[in-house]
């Protein structure tokens, strides 16, 4: 017994909580769950039923009481600094971090090493290239979208102004002789006019603004930007066809239409450039006091009448100008007449075409046919009336409409007809031409003007008859006219300086 009392026995205590697994214990159907600490874990017993509680990794203490598991500060464990570089350890809940110092980077074995030379520049260059590529991609995407948007707008404008019909007519006419017509782009006309610089403006009228331009091949042209596009659907459909017809007109006394631009909101027309201004400037301009010989006036009148007669009878289909007036009669290098500005023109209608009645009257006060104003029907005889007013301007050197004059003298046509009824035409004629020809010659011209100004269009002569009569008057007066200052193709020094070459109406 004494020996037995002095013996020491070793024992191993193996215990577990309850006789349930962790899964059943957590359900808490019978006894309470023993792992009370927040940072604890349940572990099933390996030697029998029951479970045990341990603190989670990075924590130590008693997992069986509330708040029993506390964070281990690995950075302060004596004799065991966790990071390879001193003073780099950062404690975290349940762990720690060992970040590399600036200018160093981590390696696969958990150490830090210096950046190799040029690494920062490579990173910077890579980032810069990425930013540039992103910007280029964004710009390209925007440019493509903008290009598509502009293409849609151009296509809509092209169709709106009859471009499709014009294109089809051009293909049909491709084998015909003498047809030269160009569909210009907006960019071409912008380049030609310096982006429509105001310094290139030749004139502004009721139908638009005219610019002087130089095409890429050096051709000097007059580019007309129409003021408004046709709002009427029928006008929009017929614009392309009428433009093509005008392009096929080849007459020495009509300004040539080279082409047009339809990909813009309002169409632009490209005409032959005529350098010496207009008949209006020659008669009424700043130098109107200079002598314009009777022969010169009759030549301009005859050439204008020939041009209008061609439009009425030789063009196919016939064309009505619609705005005959002295500002629309240009003068070329030899002071020959060139009829221009077809902004109010239309194709001659069939005699019973009621659909051709215009919705509003176009033209210029002082030149408008009274019958046209009353019936809203534009005919060839409307051009005849307007030409009669131009003929009066040449005879009298007075303006078609002078608002500053007394009421009975404001309208040149009305004053003339009144004077004709009262046999006092002599007082209206320009004194500077009375001495050049006989009185009967002037009376013959006045009689022709009076016939053109008949109130009824049926009683007016046609333009072919007017042109033939003017030709006879010219031939009759040539033997009487001692003034040869302005013969065929000549430009007299007495009126060259009168023309304001900077204006083109």
Secondary structure, 3 states (H helix, E strand, C coil): CHHHHCCCCCCCCCCCECCCCHHHHHHCCCCCCCCCCCCEEEEECCCCCCEEEEECCCEEECCCCCCCEEECCHHHCCCCCCCCCCCCEEEECCEEEECCCCCEEECCCCCEEECCCCHHHHHHHHHHHHHHHHHHHHHHHHHHHHHHHHHHHHHHHHHHCCHHHHHHHHHHCCCCCCCCCEECCHHHHHHHCCCCCHHHEEEEECCEEEEEEECCCCCEEEEEEECCCCCCHHHHHHHHHHHHHHHCCCCCCECCEEEEECCCCCCEEEEECCCCCEHHHHHHCCCCCCCCCHHHHHHHHHHHHHHHHHHHHCCCCCEECCCCCHHHEEECCCCCEEECCCCCCEECCCCCCHHHCCCCCCCCCCCCCHHHHHHCCCCHHHHHHHHHHHHHHHHHCCCCECCCCCHHHCEHHHHHHHHHHCCCHHHCCCHHHHCCCCHHHHHHHHHHHHHHCCCCHHHCCCHHHHHHHHHHHHHHHHCCCCCCCCCCCCCCHHHHCCCCCCCCC
